[in-house]
Amino acid sequence: MTIPAKSWVWEKQGLIFRPDASRPWMRTHAAVPTPMQIEGSRYRIYFSSRDDANHSHVGFFDLDLDQPTRVLASSADPVLAPGPIGCYDADGIYAESAVRHGDQV
């Protein structure tokens, strides 16, 4: 479903997703939500979360816009993690955009 931008009507939904602190990479935050349409009204929302050392990792959760307060799935492991010491992403990484390239994101 494609909705023209000028016809969007925003409704506050409250808290939709809370980080799962039992996962070491996802202790706090679900920052910089970055949506990607999966199919129809189903979306994968990439986000950055922080570990105990305050390093950011990228994970995702899936939801259906027809039932936006119901999380369908979430990543057990990060899809992007901080790089090695000395690299630009050693202290963390954010997903500020998601782009499809063939069957990869």
Residue, then its C-alpha position, 0 to 999 in steps of 0.5 A: m500500500t502506497i500512501p501519498a505523502k500529502s494524505w498522511v494523517w499522524e495519530k499518536q500511538g504511544l510506546i510501540f517497541r521497548p528494547d529487550a534488556s535481556r539481550p546484551w546488545m539491546r540494553t537501552h534505546a530504540a533510537v533513529p527508527t528507520p522504516m522499510q516496507i516488507e510487503g503491503s502494510r508490513y514494515r521492518i523498522y531498523f533502530s539503534s540500541r545500546d549495550d552496557a558500554n554505551h556502544s550502539h548496535v542496529g537491530f529491527f522489529d517488524l509491525d503491520l501498520d494496520q495493527p501498529t501496537r503489535v510487534l510481529a518479530s524482532s531481531a535476536d542479534p544485531v544486524l550491524a554491530p560496532g567495528p574493531i577498536g580504531c575503526y570509525d564505527a568502534d563506538g557504535i553505528y546507526a541505521e539512518s537509512a535502509v536501501r534494498h540492493g537485489d535481495q540484500v538490505 
